[in-house]
């Protein structure tokens, strides 16, 4: 999941395939990876509670996006995209 999205948190995974392990099992794996220094834990996506985990390279990209000046351009997201958490 981290390779696909770069950032993972429980709310994002609730729309994924039913064959995925439950969040509590993934959480154990992510905490181990964080302890080894392979991924980072923290709060990366505003507006969502709970633990979040990210690949180190994704953190840099998110910082660049946050610091970029707003251009007023529109962004189109598919309603089927698991990261589109606004559509219920």
LINBELGI-V123433 format. One record per residue. N is the residue number from 1. RES is the residue in one letter. SS is DSSP state (~ for helix, > for strand, _ for the rest). Layout:
BEGIN
n=N res=RES ss=SS
n=N res=RES ss=SS
END
This chain:
BEGIN
n=1 res=X ss=_
n=2 res=X ss=~
n=3 res=X ss=~
n=4 res=X ss=~
n=5 res=X ss=~
n=6 res=X ss=_
n=7 res=X ss=>
n=8 res=X ss=>
n=9 res=X ss=>
n=10 res=X ss=~
n=11 res=X ss=~
n=12 res=X ss=~
n=13 res=X ss=~
n=14 res=X ss=_
n=15 res=X ss=_
n=16 res=X ss=_
n=17 res=X ss=_
n=18 res=X ss=_
n=19 res=X ss=_
n=20 res=X ss=_
n=21 res=X ss=_
n=22 res=X ss=_
n=23 res=X ss=~
n=24 res=X ss=~
n=25 res=X ss=~
n=26 res=X ss=~
n=27 res=X ss=~
n=28 res=X ss=~
n=29 res=X ss=~
n=30 res=X ss=~
n=31 res=X ss=~
n=32 res=X ss=~
n=33 res=X ss=~
n=34 res=X ss=~
n=35 res=X ss=~
n=36 res=X ss=_
n=37 res=X ss=_
n=38 res=X ss=_
n=39 res=X ss=>
n=40 res=X ss=>
n=41 res=X ss=>
n=42 res=X ss=>
n=43 res=X ss=_
n=44 res=X ss=_
n=45 res=X ss=_
n=46 res=X ss=_
n=47 res=X ss=_
n=48 res=X ss=_
n=49 res=X ss=_
n=50 res=X ss=_
n=51 res=X ss=_
n=52 res=X ss=>
n=53 res=X ss=>
n=54 res=X ss=>
n=55 res=X ss=>
n=56 res=X ss=~
n=57 res=X ss=~
n=58 res=X ss=~
n=59 res=X ss=~
n=60 res=X ss=~
n=61 res=X ss=~
n=62 res=X ss=~
n=63 res=X ss=~
n=64 res=X ss=~
n=65 res=X ss=~
n=66 res=X ss=~
n=67 res=X ss=~
n=68 res=X ss=_
n=69 res=X ss=_
n=70 res=X ss=_
n=71 res=X ss=_
n=72 res=X ss=_
n=73 res=X ss=_
n=74 res=X ss=_
n=75 res=X ss=_
n=76 res=X ss=_
n=77 res=X ss=_
n=78 res=X ss=_
n=79 res=X ss=_
n=80 res=X ss=_
n=81 res=X ss=_
n=82 res=X ss=_
n=83 res=X ss=_
n=84 res=X ss=_
n=85 res=X ss=_
n=86 res=X ss=_
n=87 res=X ss=_
n=88 res=X ss=_
END
